[in-house]
């Protein structure tokens, strides 16, 4: 997953030097953290809408 996002960032115009300044472990931690927070937010929103509707 990290390689996929890194490739996307490079293609979208992020300088390679800037990407290299951030270590791979920090980037992976950030990417997976954002994915977990997104899933949590979607789950909470769905549960909230379900309670409103039901």
N, C-alpha and C positions, 0 to 999 in steps of 0.2 A: 504494500500500500504506500509506503514511504517513497519508493522509486516512482510510482505512478504520479503522486502529487508533486514530487520534485521535478519530474519531466514537464508536467503541466505548468508549473511556475516558471521554469526556464523558457518554455515556448511562449508564455504570456508576457515575457519581457523582463523578468527579474534577472539582475546581473548575477553571473555565476560566482563572482567574488563574494557577493553579499550572502548567497546561499551557502558558500563554503565556510563563512565566518560562524554560522550557527552549526553546532555539531549535529551529527546524524541522530544521536540519542535524544537530544533536546527536541529536534523536529518530530521524531516519532512520538515522543511523549505528548507534544502539543497536538499532533494530528489525532492520536487515539483519544486524548482527553476531550477534544472538540467533538469527536464522534459519539463518545459516551454521553456528553452533555446534551447533544442534539437528540439522541434517542430518549433520554430522560425527559427533555422538554416536550417532545412529541407525545410521549406516553402520558405525561401529566395533563397536557392539553386535551388529549382524547378522553381521558377519564373525567375531566371537568366537563367537557361537552356532553358526555354520556349521562352524567348526573343531572345536568341542566335539562336535557331532553327527556330523560326517564322520570 
